[in-house]
């Protein structure tokens, strides 16, 4: 049975959205195609009408998640204070506690290195975010904005990843606050 193109496109987007969320929550190897399809309300069967493989879904869902993150950062480029708020929101307990809704960098950096199909999309996303931060963040000193953006983003991603990894909530909060303070005051 053939479905209308709009319905097929809508299902494709649902799969991408749920896959991106589940991969950020559980890692690329921590979720099956069946679990993704179940989260979309679809059966496992039509998966291969949309994607050639799980690896193809991983790559495309990474780009999908990247687009969502880049839109949020684009919205922050309206002012220096909005950019500082973007950093505050990134290194926040809310972001730490909701990996499925958060940044793919903090959630999937460790996994991406083991997934050759994902690395080009991950690299694209990382370069894009660094470029936007270099161009739009209100740097106090204009030495080397790209280098400063790499350092800042590395600290932000690392802070969220470390804050998620420790079993001491006060220490987790301290990690986030330290990076927040380093770049927003």
Secondary structure, DSSP 8 states (H G I E B T S, - for coil): ----HHHHHHHHHHHHHHHHHHHHHH-STTS-HHHHHHHHT--STTHHHH-SSHHHHHHHHHHHHHHHHHHHHHHHTT-HHHHHHHHHHHTSHHHHH-GGGS-HHHHHHHHHTT-HHHHHHHHHHHHHHHHHHHHHS--SS-S-HHHHHHHHHHHHHHHHHHHHH-S-HHHHHHHHHHHHHHHH-
